[in-house]
Amino acid sequence: MTYKVLFINPLRDYIDRLVAAAPDGFRVTVMPPGTDVEDLCREAADADFLISGVEVPEAVFRAASKAKFIQYMSSGYGQLPLGVLDDLGVPVAQMKTHSISVAEHAVTLVLTLLRRIPASVQLMRDGKWREDLDETSYSELYGKTVGIVGLGNIGRWIGKVVHHGFGAEVVFYDNAEIPLTVSELVPARPVSLDELMRTSDIVCVCVPMNAGSEGLIGRGELALMKQTGVLVNVGRGEVVDERALIESLREGRIAGAGLDVYDREPLDAASELLEMDQVVCTPHMAGVGWENVQRRIATVWQNIEAVLRGDVPTGVVTQAKRPASLEPAASQDILL
């Protein structure tokens, strides 16, 4: 038997590799960005599995009456109509392979800010050596307190790296209950959000976007930060009040920010954030990495084959068709 796998709006940088990795018995149909909804619905009607990289019209999911499983290629799944998919009885999984890349990127942003790398590079480009270099404005990560907002897979990786690699103290805030064994493994100490903002030298925001996280870091929370503190956001832009952050940076109430996500994306080229020397911006690419590409490809086919066996795929975000006798499978993320 041959199963049809419909890949909608593919991530073109590695679509050929994903298709080439298809096990025997699977036929992949690729629908490029901009395909008409009618064409998508027609192809979805006889698809056994759907893979999506971006937002897909609800009508396409409704047309996929044979679909056994949907794999979303991102960790964020706010664009998916989960209620509709639950009603249709289609299990959906997010990608949980990017934690290492995002955590490394977050730590890179922290070090870039503390070591003032952009300013130092600019000195060299201006033909200067160490002129105008103010040693009091450069800092070490060693011994600092790193506050992690959201101790999920990404937050745990950040905690491990900064604690074991740089000797930083780690505190965290998470509105979900975190098992004691997890916080001991990092290790990290739970605190309230206010205490985290007040005592941390570096605040790393790692939470996904949901009803409880929008605007979580607002004007009041930013006002609690140390004047020497820096904020790094690799979660979602809407979690941090961007206007309040800009005001805090402009007025010198915090020392800097490293951002990979923004309230609106792509970030406007005229944004004040891009004009500030104490801000480092990257284009929502923290999860980018060849190793992560390989993990994503492997996860797609592992999850599809798991569904065919009657097992639970990794990263399930809906309850639909979940075998009652099975617990969710362990994450594919590599843990120290």
C-alpha positions as CSV (number, residue, x, y, z in Angstrom):
1,M,0.0,0.0,0.0
2,T,1.2,3.5,-0.8
3,Y,0.3,6.4,1.5
4,K,0.0,10.0,0.1
5,V,1.8,12.7,2.1
6,L,0.8,16.2,1.2
7,F,3.4,18.8,2.0
8,I,1.8,22.3,1.9
9,N,3.9,25.5,1.6
10,P,7.2,23.7,2.0
11,L,10.2,25.0,3.7
12,R,12.1,25.0,0.4
13,D,15.6,25.0,1.8
14,Y,15.3,21.3,2.6
15,I,12.2,20.0,0.8
16,D,14.2,17.8,-1.6
17,R,16.0,16.1,1.4
18,L,12.6,15.5,3.1
19,V,11.2,13.9,0.0
20,A,14.3,11.8,-0.6
21,A,14.1,10.5,3.0
22,A,10.6,9.2,2.5
23,P,10.5,5.5,3.4
24,D,9.2,2.9,1.0
25,G,5.4,3.1,0.6
26,F,5.1,6.9,0.9
27,R,4.4,9.3,-2.0
28,V,5.0,13.0,-1.3
29,T,3.0,15.7,-3.1
30,V,4.5,19.1,-2.8
31,M,2.2,22.2,-3.0
32,P,4.3,25.4,-3.3
33,P,3.4,28.7,-1.6
34,G,0.6,30.6,-3.3
35,T,-1.3,27.5,-4.5
36,D,-5.0,28.2,-4.8
37,V,-7.2,27.0,-2.0
38,E,-9.3,24.9,-4.5
39,D,-6.2,23.1,-5.6
40,L,-5.1,22.5,-2.0
41,C,-8.5,21.1,-1.1
42,R,-8.5,18.8,-4.1
43,E,-5.0,17.4,-3.2
44,A,-5.9,17.2,0.5
45,A,-9.1,15.1,-0.2
46,D,-7.1,11.8,-0.7
47,A,-4.1,12.6,1.5
48,D,-3.3,10.2,4.3
49,F,-0.9,12.7,6.0
50,L,-0.5,16.5,5.9
51,I,2.7,18.4,6.6
52,S,2.5,22.2,6.9
53,G,5.1,24.9,7.3
54,V,2.9,27.9,7.5
55,E,-0.8,28.9,8.0
56,V,-3.2,26.8,6.0
57,P,-6.8,27.7,5.2
58,E,-9.4,25.9,7.4
59,A,-11.1,24.6,4.3
60,V,-8.1,22.5,3.4
61,F,-8.2,20.7,6.8
62,R,-11.9,20.1,6.4
63,A,-11.3,18.7,2.9
64,A,-8.7,16.2,4.3
65,S,-11.3,13.7,5.4
66,K,-8.8,10.8,5.1
67,A,-6.0,12.4,7.0
68,K,-4.6,10.3,9.8
69,F,-2.2,12.9,11.2
70,I,-0.9,16.4,10.6
71,Q,2.7,17.4,11.2
72,Y,3.3,21.1,11.7
73,M,6.9,22.1,11.0
74,S,7.2,24.8,13.6
75,S,7.2,24.8,17.4
76,G,4.6,27.6,17.5
77,Y,1.2,26.4,16.4
78,G,-1.1,29.3,17.1
79,Q,-2.0,29.5,13.4
80,L,-3.6,26.1,13.5
81,P,-7.4,25.8,14.0
82,L,-7.0,23.2,16.8
83,G,-10.7,23.3,17.7
84,V,-11.6,22.4,14.1
85,L,-9.0,19.7,14.0
86,D,-10.2,18.2,17.3
87,D,-13.7,18.1,15.9
88,L,-12.5,16.4,12.8
89,G,-10.6,13.9,14.9
90,V,-7.1,14.6,13.4
91,P,-4.1,14.5,15.7
92,V,-1.6,17.3,15.2
93,A,2.0,17.6,16.3
94,Q,4.4,20.5,16.6
95,M,8.1,20.3,16.0
96,K,10.2,19.9,19.2
97,T,13.6,19.6,17.6
98,H,14.9,23.1,17.7
99,S,15.6,23.6,21.4
100,I,19.4,23.2,21.1
101,S,19.7,25.7,18.3
102,V,17.4,28.3,20.0
103,A,19.2,27.9,23.3
104,E,22.6,28.4,21.7
105,H,21.3,31.4,19.9
106,A,20.0,32.9,23.1
107,V,23.3,32.5,24.9
108,T,25.0,34.0,21.9
109,L,22.8,37.1,22.2
110,V,23.6,37.3,25.9
111,L,27.4,37.1,25.3
112,T,27.1,39.5,22.3
113,L,25.5,42.1,24.6
114,L,27.7,41.6,27.6
115,R,30.9,41.7,25.5
116,R,29.6,44.6,23.4
117,I,30.6,42.8,20.2
118,P,28.8,45.1,17.7
119,A,30.4,48.2,19.2
120,S,33.9,46.6,19.2
121,V,33.4,45.5,15.5
122,Q,32.4,49.1,14.7
123,L,35.6,50.5,16.3
124,M,37.6,48.3,14.0
125,R,35.6,49.4,11.0
126,D,36.2,53.0,11.9
127,G,39.9,52.4,11.9
128,K,40.3,52.5,15.6
129,W,42.0,50.0,17.9
130,R,41.0,50.5,21.5
131,E,40.2,54.2,21.4
132,D,36.9,55.0,23.0
133,L,36.9,51.6,24.7
134,D,35.2,52.0,28.1
135,E,36.2,48.9,30.1
136,T,33.5,49.5,32.7
137,S,30.8,48.8,30.0
138,Y,32.0,45.2,29.3
139,S,30.8,42.4,31.5
140,E,31.3,38.7,32.1
141,L,28.6,36.1,32.3
142,Y,30.4,34.3,35.0
143,G,28.7,34.7,38.4
144,K,25.7,36.6,36.9
145,T,22.1,35.7,37.7
146,V,20.2,34.5,34.6
147,G,16.4,34.5,34.9
148,I,14.5,32.2,32.6
149,V,10.9,33.0,31.8
150,G,9.5,29.6,30.7
151,L,11.4,26.5,31.8
152,G,10.5,24.3,28.8
153,N,13.0,22.5,26.6
154,I,14.6,25.7,25.4
155,G,14.7,27.3,28.9
156,R,16.2,24.1,30.3
157,W,19.0,24.1,27.7
158,I,19.8,27.7,28.4
159,G,19.9,27.0,32.1
160,K,22.3,24.1,31.7
161,V,24.6,26.0,29.4
162,V,24.9,29.2,31.5
163,H,25.2,27.3,34.8
164,H,27.5,24.5,33.8
165,G,29.5,26.4,31.2
166,F,29.6,29.9,32.6
167,G,29.1,29.5,36.4
168,A,25.8,31.6,36.3
169,E,23.1,31.2,38.9
170,V,19.8,30.3,37.3
171,V,16.3,31.3,38.5
172,F,13.1,30.6,36.6
173,Y,9.5,31.5,36.4
174,D,6.9,29.3,34.8
175,N,3.1,29.3,35.3
176,A,3.1,25.6,34.6
177,E,4.1,23.2,37.4
178,I,7.7,22.1,36.8
179,P,8.7,18.7,38.3
180,L,11.3,19.1,41.0
181,T,13.6,16.7,39.2
182,V,13.7,19.0,36.2
183,S,14.7,22.1,38.2
184,E,17.3,20.1,40.1
185,L,18.8,18.8,36.8
186,V,19.2,22.3,35.3
187,P,19.7,23.3,38.2
188,A,17.4,26.3,38.7
189,R,15.5,27.9,41.5
190,P,11.8,28.8,41.1
191,V,10.8,32.4,41.9
192,S,7.9,34.7,41.2
193,L,8.0,36.7,38.0
194,D,8.5,40.0,40.0
195,E,11.5,38.5,41.8
196,L,13.0,37.2,38.6
197,M,12.8,40.6,36.9
198,R,14.2,42.4,40.0
199,T,17.1,40.1,40.8
200,S,18.3,38.9,37.4
201,D,21.2,40.4,35.5
202,I,20.0,38.7,32.3
203,V,16.3,37.9,31.6
204,C,15.7,35.2,28.9
205,V,12.2,35.0,27.6
206,C,11.4,31.5,26.2
207,V,7.7,31.1,26.5
208,P,5.4,30.4,23.6
209,M,2.5,32.6,22.6
210,N,-0.8,31.7,24.2
211,A,-3.6,33.4,26.0
212,G,-1.7,33.5,29.3
213,S,1.6,34.8,27.9
214,E,0.6,37.8,25.7
215,G,2.1,40.9,27.2
216,L,3.6,38.9,30.1
217,I,6.6,41.2,30.2
218,G,5.1,44.7,30.2
219,R,6.0,48.1,31.4
220,G,5.7,47.1,35.1
221,E,7.9,44.1,34.8
222,L,10.5,46.0,32.8
223,A,10.6,48.7,35.4
224,L,11.7,46.1,38.0
225,M,14.8,45.2,36.0
226,K,18.3,46.3,37.1
227,Q,19.7,49.3,35.2
228,T,22.6,47.1,34.2
229,G,20.2,44.2,33.1
230,V,19.7,42.9,29.6
231,L,16.6,41.2,28.2
232,V,16.8,38.4,25.5
233,N,13.6,37.2,23.8
234,V,13.7,34.0,21.8
235,G,10.1,33.0,22.6
236,R,7.5,35.1,20.8
237,G,7.4,38.8,20.2
238,E,3.9,39.4,21.7
239,V,5.1,38.1,25.1
240,V,7.1,41.4,25.5
241,D,5.5,44.8,25.3
242,E,7.7,46.1,22.5
243,R,6.8,49.8,22.9
244,A,7.6,49.6,26.6
245,L,10.9,47.8,25.9
246,I,11.9,50.6,23.4
247,E,11.1,53.2,26.0
248,S,13.1,51.4,28.7
249,L,16.1,51.2,26.4
250,R,15.8,54.7,25.1
251,E,15.6,56.1,28.7
252,G,18.5,53.9,29.9
253,R,16.4,52.1,32.4
254,I,17.9,48.8,31.2
255,A,21.3,48.2,29.6
256,G,20.3,46.3,26.5
257,A,18.2,43.7,24.6
258,G,18.8,40.8,22.3
259,L,15.8,40.0,20.1
260,D,15.0,37.2,17.7
261,V,11.2,37.7,17.7
262,Y,9.0,40.8,17.4
263,D,5.5,42.1,17.9
264,R,5.1,42.3,14.1
265,E,7.2,40.3,11.7
266,P,9.2,41.0,9.6
267,L,10.4,43.8,11.8
268,D,10.0,47.2,10.1
269,A,13.3,48.4,8.8
270,A,12.5,51.8,10.3
271,S,12.1,50.3,13.8
272,E,13.9,52.2,16.6
273,L,15.2,48.9,17.8
274,L,17.5,48.8,14.7
275,E,18.9,52.2,15.5
276,M,20.0,51.4,19.1
277,D,23.6,50.5,19.8
278,Q,22.6,48.5,22.9
279,V,20.2,46.2,20.9
280,V,21.1,43.2,18.9
281,C,18.4,42.0,16.5
282,T,18.2,38.8,14.4
283,P,15.4,37.8,11.9
284,H,13.6,35.0,13.8
285,M,16.2,32.5,12.9
286,A,17.3,31.1,16.3
287,G,16.1,27.7,15.4
288,V,18.0,27.6,12.1
289,G,20.8,25.0,11.9
290,W,21.7,22.1,9.7
291,E,21.6,19.7,12.6
292,N,18.0,20.9,13.3
293,V,17.1,20.3,9.7
294,Q,18.2,16.7,10.0
295,R,16.2,16.3,13.2
296,R,13.1,17.8,11.6
297,I,13.3,15.5,8.6
298,A,13.8,12.4,10.8
299,T,10.9,13.5,13.1
300,V,8.4,13.8,10.3
301,W,8.9,10.2,9.2
302,Q,9.2,8.9,12.7
303,N,5.9,10.5,13.7
304,I,4.1,9.3,10.6
305,E,5.3,5.7,11.1
306,A,4.4,6.0,14.8
307,V,0.8,6.9,13.9
308,L,0.6,3.9,11.5
309,R,1.7,1.6,14.3
310,G,-0.9,3.0,16.6
311,D,1.6,4.8,18.8
312,V,1.6,8.5,19.8
313,P,3.8,10.8,17.8
314,T,6.1,13.3,19.6
315,G,4.9,16.8,20.1
316,V,1.2,16.1,20.0
317,V,-0.9,19.3,20.7
318,T,-4.4,17.9,20.2
319,Q,-6.2,15.1,22.0
320,A,-7.7,13.7,18.9
321,K,-7.3,10.0,18.2
322,R,-4.7,9.6,21.0
323,P,-4.7,5.9,22.0
324,A,-6.2,5.8,25.5
325,S,-3.6,3.2,26.7
326,L,-0.6,5.2,25.6
327,E,1.1,8.2,27.3
328,P,2.7,10.9,25.1
329,A,6.0,9.8,23.6
330,A,9.2,11.4,25.0
331,S,10.5,14.5,23.2
332,Q,13.0,14.0,20.5
333,D,15.1,16.8,22.0
334,I,18.6,15.8,23.2
335,L,18.9,16.3,27.0
336,L,22.0,16.6,29.0
